[in-house]
Amino acid sequence: MRAAVRALHSPGACHILGTGDACSVVGAALANGALSQALEYDDTHNRSIVHMSSPAVAAALALAQTRPVRGRELITAVALGNEISCRIGSIAPGQFHRRGFHPTGLFSTFGAT
């Protein structure tokens, strides 16, 4: 178990898109998710107002660099992550924005997981 955890956090295991940089799986997921949001490469689920794909794709791509994954499995992981984020985000449409919270940060973590 410890060896698996070390492998996931080892420097240089995963790539940050658009750069030549490599970092840990967690670092790559964070950097790629943040970049996609910052560059406005995000979509929106209208009912939940969640930008679901950026976190799901970033997490799935980072993990896919640490183990053998077929394209179909990667696409399925992203689709399931998006579905989870949207369904959880739809529990109270618009209420989180009214209270000063951004639904993407609240709900896409579940989808990315």
ChimeraX commands (.cxc) that place a marker at each C-alpha (Angstrom):
marker #1 position 0.00,0.00,0.00 radius 0.5
marker #1 position 2.74,2.48,0.89 radius 0.5
marker #1 position 4.50,1.78,-2.40 radius 0.5
marker #1 position 1.29,2.56,-4.31 radius 0.5
marker #1 position 0.83,5.83,-2.44 radius 0.5
marker #1 position 4.46,6.82,-3.09 radius 0.5
marker #1 position 4.04,6.02,-6.79 radius 0.5
marker #1 position 1.00,8.27,-7.09 radius 0.5
marker #1 position 2.79,11.17,-5.42 radius 0.5
marker #1 position 6.17,10.71,-7.08 radius 0.5
marker #1 position 7.41,13.74,-8.97 radius 0.5
marker #1 position 7.29,13.49,-12.72 radius 0.5
marker #1 position 4.60,10.82,-13.03 radius 0.5
marker #1 position 1.98,13.00,-14.78 radius 0.5
marker #1 position 2.00,15.92,-17.21 radius 0.5
marker #1 position 0.53,19.38,-17.04 radius 0.5
marker #1 position -1.22,19.95,-20.37 radius 0.5
marker #1 position 0.27,22.60,-22.64 radius 0.5
marker #1 position 3.59,22.65,-20.80 radius 0.5
marker #1 position 6.60,20.41,-20.65 radius 0.5
marker #1 position 6.19,20.09,-16.90 radius 0.5
marker #1 position 5.53,16.88,-15.02 radius 0.5
marker #1 position 4.43,16.39,-11.43 radius 0.5
marker #1 position 2.49,14.06,-9.16 radius 0.5
marker #1 position -0.94,12.73,-10.07 radius 0.5
marker #1 position -2.52,15.09,-7.52 radius 0.5
marker #1 position -0.55,18.05,-8.81 radius 0.5
marker #1 position -1.45,17.30,-12.43 radius 0.5
marker #1 position -5.15,16.93,-11.63 radius 0.5
marker #1 position -5.13,20.23,-9.72 radius 0.5
marker #1 position -3.08,22.14,-12.32 radius 0.5
marker #1 position -5.02,20.83,-15.32 radius 0.5
marker #1 position -8.38,21.44,-13.63 radius 0.5
marker #1 position -7.35,24.97,-12.67 radius 0.5
marker #1 position -5.99,25.70,-16.15 radius 0.5
marker #1 position -9.17,24.55,-17.83 radius 0.5
marker #1 position -11.23,26.80,-15.58 radius 0.5
marker #1 position -8.88,29.77,-15.96 radius 0.5
marker #1 position -8.82,29.46,-19.74 radius 0.5
marker #1 position -12.62,29.06,-19.83 radius 0.5
marker #1 position -12.51,25.55,-21.30 radius 0.5
marker #1 position -15.46,24.55,-19.23 radius 0.5
marker #1 position -19.04,23.59,-19.86 radius 0.5
marker #1 position -22.07,24.24,-17.69 radius 0.5
marker #1 position -24.94,22.06,-16.62 radius 0.5
marker #1 position -27.75,24.61,-16.57 radius 0.5
marker #1 position -29.88,23.19,-13.76 radius 0.5
marker #1 position -27.04,22.79,-11.26 radius 0.5
marker #1 position -24.81,25.57,-12.66 radius 0.5
marker #1 position -21.86,23.19,-12.31 radius 0.5
marker #1 position -18.82,23.22,-14.62 radius 0.5
marker #1 position -18.50,19.48,-14.42 radius 0.5
marker #1 position -16.09,18.41,-17.14 radius 0.5
marker #1 position -12.99,20.36,-16.13 radius 0.5
marker #1 position -12.51,18.56,-12.80 radius 0.5
marker #1 position -13.64,15.15,-14.10 radius 0.5
marker #1 position -11.37,15.25,-17.17 radius 0.5
marker #1 position -8.40,16.57,-15.20 radius 0.5
marker #1 position -8.70,13.82,-12.59 radius 0.5
marker #1 position -9.29,11.07,-15.15 radius 0.5
marker #1 position -6.35,12.12,-17.34 radius 0.5
marker #1 position -3.99,12.32,-14.39 radius 0.5
marker #1 position -4.96,8.87,-13.14 radius 0.5
marker #1 position -4.78,7.43,-16.66 radius 0.5
marker #1 position -1.08,8.36,-16.73 radius 0.5
marker #1 position -0.39,6.15,-13.72 radius 0.5
marker #1 position -1.87,2.87,-14.99 radius 0.5
marker #1 position -2.94,1.21,-18.22 radius 0.5
marker #1 position -6.36,2.57,-19.19 radius 0.5
marker #1 position -8.26,2.01,-22.42 radius 0.5
marker #1 position -9.91,4.97,-24.12 radius 0.5
marker #1 position -13.37,3.56,-23.47 radius 0.5
marker #1 position -12.62,3.35,-19.73 radius 0.5
marker #1 position -11.38,6.94,-19.67 radius 0.5
marker #1 position -14.48,8.22,-21.45 radius 0.5
marker #1 position -16.72,6.20,-19.13 radius 0.5
marker #1 position -14.95,7.64,-16.08 radius 0.5
marker #1 position -15.45,11.20,-17.34 radius 0.5
marker #1 position -19.12,10.55,-18.19 radius 0.5
marker #1 position -19.79,9.07,-14.75 radius 0.5
marker #1 position -17.96,11.93,-13.04 radius 0.5
marker #1 position -20.02,14.46,-14.97 radius 0.5
marker #1 position -23.25,12.65,-14.14 radius 0.5
marker #1 position -22.46,12.52,-10.44 radius 0.5
marker #1 position -21.52,16.22,-10.32 radius 0.5
marker #1 position -24.72,17.25,-12.11 radius 0.5
marker #1 position -27.04,15.05,-10.08 radius 0.5
marker #1 position -25.64,16.20,-6.74 radius 0.5
marker #1 position -25.57,19.80,-7.96 radius 0.5
marker #1 position -29.24,19.63,-8.93 radius 0.5
marker #1 position -30.48,19.14,-5.37 radius 0.5
marker #1 position -31.16,22.85,-4.90 radius 0.5
marker #1 position -30.85,24.76,-8.20 radius 0.5
marker #1 position -29.56,28.30,-7.77 radius 0.5
marker #1 position -29.58,28.18,-3.98 radius 0.5
marker #1 position -25.82,27.82,-3.60 radius 0.5
marker #1 position -25.07,30.88,-5.75 radius 0.5
marker #1 position -27.57,32.90,-3.73 radius 0.5
marker #1 position -25.64,32.00,-0.59 radius 0.5
marker #1 position -22.26,32.90,-2.09 radius 0.5
marker #1 position -21.00,29.42,-2.97 radius 0.5
marker #1 position -19.79,28.26,-6.37 radius 0.5
marker #1 position -21.39,24.88,-7.15 radius 0.5
marker #1 position -18.42,23.63,-9.16 radius 0.5
marker #1 position -16.17,23.69,-6.13 radius 0.5
marker #1 position -18.82,22.02,-4.00 radius 0.5
marker #1 position -20.09,19.29,-6.28 radius 0.5
marker #1 position -17.45,18.51,-8.89 radius 0.5
marker #1 position -15.20,17.12,-6.21 radius 0.5
marker #1 position -17.63,14.23,-5.91 radius 0.5
marker #1 position -17.60,13.65,-9.65 radius 0.5
marker #1 position -13.82,13.85,-9.87 radius 0.5
marker #1 position -13.54,11.35,-7.05 radius 0.5
marker link #1:1,2 radius 0.2
marker link #1:2,3 radius 0.2
marker link #1:3,4 radius 0.2
marker link #1:4,5 radius 0.2
marker link #1:5,6 radius 0.2
marker link #1:6,7 radius 0.2
marker link #1:7,8 radius 0.2
marker link #1:8,9 radius 0.2
marker link #1:9,10 radius 0.2
marker link #1:10,11 radius 0.2
marker link #1:11,12 radius 0.2
marker link #1:12,13 radius 0.2
marker link #1:13,14 radius 0.2
marker link #1:14,15 radius 0.2
marker link #1:15,16 radius 0.2
marker link #1:16,17 radius 0.2
marker link #1:17,18 radius 0.2
marker link #1:18,19 radius 0.2
marker link #1:19,20 radius 0.2
marker link #1:20,21 radius 0.2
marker link #1:21,22 radius 0.2
marker link #1:22,23 radius 0.2
marker link #1:23,24 radius 0.2
marker link #1:24,25 radius 0.2
marker link #1:25,26 radius 0.2
marker link #1:26,27 radius 0.2
marker link #1:27,28 radius 0.2
marker link #1:28,29 radius 0.2
marker link #1:29,30 radius 0.2
marker link #1:30,31 radius 0.2
marker link #1:31,32 radius 0.2
marker link #1:32,33 radius 0.2
marker link #1:33,34 radius 0.2
marker link #1:34,35 radius 0.2
marker link #1:35,36 radius 0.2
marker link #1:36,37 radius 0.2
marker link #1:37,38 radius 0.2
marker link #1:38,39 radius 0.2
marker link #1:39,40 radius 0.2
marker link #1:40,41 radius 0.2
marker link #1:41,42 radius 0.2
marker link #1:42,43 radius 0.2
marker link #1:43,44 radius 0.2
marker link #1:44,45 radius 0.2
marker link #1:45,46 radius 0.2
marker link #1:46,47 radius 0.2
marker link #1:47,48 radius 0.2
marker link #1:48,49 radius 0.2
marker link #1:49,50 radius 0.2
marker link #1:50,51 radius 0.2
marker link #1:51,52 radius 0.2
marker link #1:52,53 radius 0.2
marker link #1:53,54 radius 0.2
marker link #1:54,55 radius 0.2
marker link #1:55,56 radius 0.2
marker link #1:56,57 radius 0.2
marker link #1:57,58 radius 0.2
marker link #1:58,59 radius 0.2
marker link #1:59,60 radius 0.2
marker link #1:60,61 radius 0.2
marker link #1:61,62 radius 0.2
marker link #1:62,63 radius 0.2
marker link #1:63,64 radius 0.2
marker link #1:64,65 radius 0.2
marker link #1:65,66 radius 0.2
marker link #1:66,67 radius 0.2
marker link #1:67,68 radius 0.2
marker link #1:68,69 radius 0.2
marker link #1:69,70 radius 0.2
marker link #1:70,71 radius 0.2
marker link #1:71,72 radius 0.2
marker link #1:72,73 radius 0.2
marker link #1:73,74 radius 0.2
marker link #1:74,75 radius 0.2
marker link #1:75,76 radius 0.2
marker link #1:76,77 radius 0.2
marker link #1:77,78 radius 0.2
marker link #1:78,79 radius 0.2
marker link #1:79,80 radius 0.2
marker link #1:80,81 radius 0.2
marker link #1:81,82 radius 0.2
marker link #1:82,83 radius 0.2
marker link #1:83,84 radius 0.2
marker link #1:84,85 radius 0.2
marker link #1:85,86 radius 0.2
marker link #1:86,87 radius 0.2
marker link #1:87,88 radius 0.2
marker link #1:88,89 radius 0.2
marker link #1:89,90 radius 0.2
marker link #1:90,91 radius 0.2
marker link #1:91,92 radius 0.2
marker link #1:92,93 radius 0.2
marker link #1:93,94 radius 0.2
marker link #1:94,95 radius 0.2
marker link #1:95,96 radius 0.2
marker link #1:96,97 radius 0.2
marker link #1:97,98 radius 0.2
marker link #1:98,99 radius 0.2
marker link #1:99,100 radius 0.2
marker link #1:100,101 radius 0.2
marker link #1:101,102 radius 0.2
marker link #1:102,103 radius 0.2
marker link #1:103,104 radius 0.2
marker link #1:104,105 radius 0.2
marker link #1:105,106 radius 0.2
marker link #1:106,107 radius 0.2
marker link #1:107,108 radius 0.2
marker link #1:108,109 radius 0.2
marker link #1:109,110 radius 0.2
marker link #1:110,111 radius 0.2
marker link #1:111,112 radius 0.2
marker link #1:112,113 radius 0.2
view
